[in-house]
């Protein structure tokens, strides 16, 4: 498991503590980006120099608890599976009081950088993702 941290900002929620729905995906995507940077496969490398990229082909989320501006968040990331050309990541988002704020899941497909054709998950990526399998 990888744990990322974020904070609810003014543009994420309204005065009633209702999260603007796409922001949950920002929190989980920030966590994925943080993990990839930690592992030396930053998005700048992936999108400029890497022979492969991965794209999200499916995303889902459940919003379970209100949040307020300034609330710190802890985002738990686990790799659910690694298939031939794709992988699935599951996220759980907790508020500082350990209340479950939400869950999300993303499915990613690997593509060859130039042709954008589907390819098997590259070995370096598979090795990295395997560290975070549940």
PLY file of the C-alpha trace (Angstrom):
ply
format ascii 1.0
element vertex 134
property float x
property float y
property float z
element edge 133
property int vertex1
property int vertex2
end_header
0.00 0.00 0.00
1.09 3.56 -0.71
-0.27 6.46 1.37
-0.59 9.94 -0.08
-1.71 13.12 1.63
-3.81 16.01 0.41
-5.96 18.79 1.78
-9.45 20.01 0.93
-9.20 23.42 -0.67
-11.81 26.14 -1.16
-12.48 25.14 -4.79
-13.10 21.49 -3.76
-16.26 21.93 -1.70
-19.18 24.19 -0.96
-20.20 25.77 2.34
-22.35 22.74 3.18
-19.30 20.48 3.07
-20.36 18.78 -0.16
-17.40 17.83 -2.30
-17.53 18.88 -5.96
-17.62 15.38 -7.51
-14.58 15.53 -9.86
-12.33 16.61 -6.97
-12.33 13.09 -5.56
-10.56 12.02 -8.76
-8.06 14.86 -8.29
-7.18 13.53 -4.85
-6.59 9.98 -6.12
-4.77 11.10 -9.26
-2.46 13.30 -7.17
-1.68 10.21 -5.08
-0.88 8.13 -8.17
1.38 10.90 -9.46
3.13 11.08 -6.07
3.69 7.30 -6.12
5.10 7.36 -9.65
7.46 10.22 -8.75
8.64 8.29 -5.69
9.34 5.28 -7.90
11.30 7.31 -10.47
8.68 7.06 -13.22
7.34 10.60 -13.04
4.64 11.81 -15.38
7.08 14.22 -17.03
9.15 11.17 -18.04
6.08 9.17 -19.06
4.67 11.84 -21.33
7.94 13.13 -22.84
10.52 10.34 -22.97
9.00 6.98 -22.15
8.31 4.41 -24.88
4.93 3.81 -23.24
2.14 5.70 -21.49
-0.90 4.57 -19.57
-4.36 6.07 -19.77
-7.47 5.74 -17.65
-10.20 3.82 -19.45
-12.58 3.45 -16.50
-13.08 5.37 -13.26
-15.61 5.07 -10.47
-16.00 6.68 -7.07
-18.22 6.66 -4.00
-18.52 9.79 -1.89
-19.26 8.77 1.69
-18.73 11.71 4.06
-18.78 15.50 3.96
-15.56 17.50 4.03
-14.67 21.07 4.87
-12.06 23.48 3.58
-8.76 22.71 5.27
-9.55 19.09 6.12
-6.41 16.98 5.75
-6.90 13.77 3.77
-5.01 10.48 3.76
-5.34 8.51 0.53
-4.52 4.79 0.54
-3.57 3.33 -2.84
-3.42 -0.40 -3.60
-2.98 -2.13 -6.92
-5.88 -4.56 -7.25
-4.60 -6.41 -10.29
-2.17 -6.33 -13.15
-3.41 -7.93 -16.34
-1.76 -8.32 -19.74
-2.33 -4.75 -21.01
-4.03 -3.08 -18.03
-3.96 -2.58 -14.29
-6.51 -1.52 -11.69
-5.86 0.74 -8.72
-8.19 1.08 -5.72
-8.14 4.07 -3.40
-9.66 4.78 0.00
-9.76 8.35 1.25
-9.84 9.13 4.95
-10.31 12.37 6.83
-7.97 13.21 9.73
-10.43 11.68 12.22
-10.10 8.36 10.28
-13.64 8.70 8.92
-13.88 7.13 5.47
-14.59 10.02 3.08
-14.66 8.04 -0.17
-13.49 5.22 -2.38
-12.37 5.25 -5.97
-11.08 2.85 -8.58
-9.26 3.49 -11.85
-8.45 1.09 -14.67
-5.43 1.98 -16.79
-4.38 0.61 -20.19
-0.80 0.76 -21.46
-0.13 2.24 -24.89
2.95 2.55 -27.06
3.88 6.24 -26.94
4.09 6.99 -30.65
1.38 4.78 -32.14
-0.99 4.83 -29.16
-1.60 1.11 -29.73
-2.33 -1.12 -26.76
0.73 -2.98 -25.46
1.49 -5.37 -22.57
2.24 -3.68 -19.25
6.00 -2.98 -19.47
8.20 -4.96 -17.10
9.52 -1.87 -15.24
5.96 -0.71 -14.59
4.78 -4.19 -13.63
7.66 -4.46 -11.14
6.79 -1.06 -9.63
3.06 -1.77 -9.41
3.65 -5.20 -7.88
5.12 -3.55 -4.77
1.69 -2.09 -4.01
-0.53 -5.11 -4.70
-2.89 -6.09 -1.97
0 1
1 2
2 3
3 4
4 5
5 6
6 7
7 8
8 9
9 10
10 11
11 12
12 13
13 14
14 15
15 16
16 17
17 18
18 19
19 20
20 21
21 22
22 23
23 24
24 25
25 26
26 27
27 28
28 29
29 30
30 31
31 32
32 33
33 34
34 35
35 36
36 37
37 38
38 39
39 40
40 41
41 42
42 43
43 44
44 45
45 46
46 47
47 48
48 49
49 50
50 51
51 52
52 53
53 54
54 55
55 56
56 57
57 58
58 59
59 60
60 61
61 62
62 63
63 64
64 65
65 66
66 67
67 68
68 69
69 70
70 71
71 72
72 73
73 74
74 75
75 76
76 77
77 78
78 79
79 80
80 81
81 82
82 83
83 84
84 85
85 86
86 87
87 88
88 89
89 90
90 91
91 92
92 93
93 94
94 95
95 96
96 97
97 98
98 99
99 100
100 101
101 102
102 103
103 104
104 105
105 106
106 107
107 108
108 109
109 110
110 111
111 112
112 113
113 114
114 115
115 116
116 117
117 118
118 119
119 120
120 121
121 122
122 123
123 124
124 125
125 126
126 127
127 128
128 129
129 130
130 131
131 132
132 133
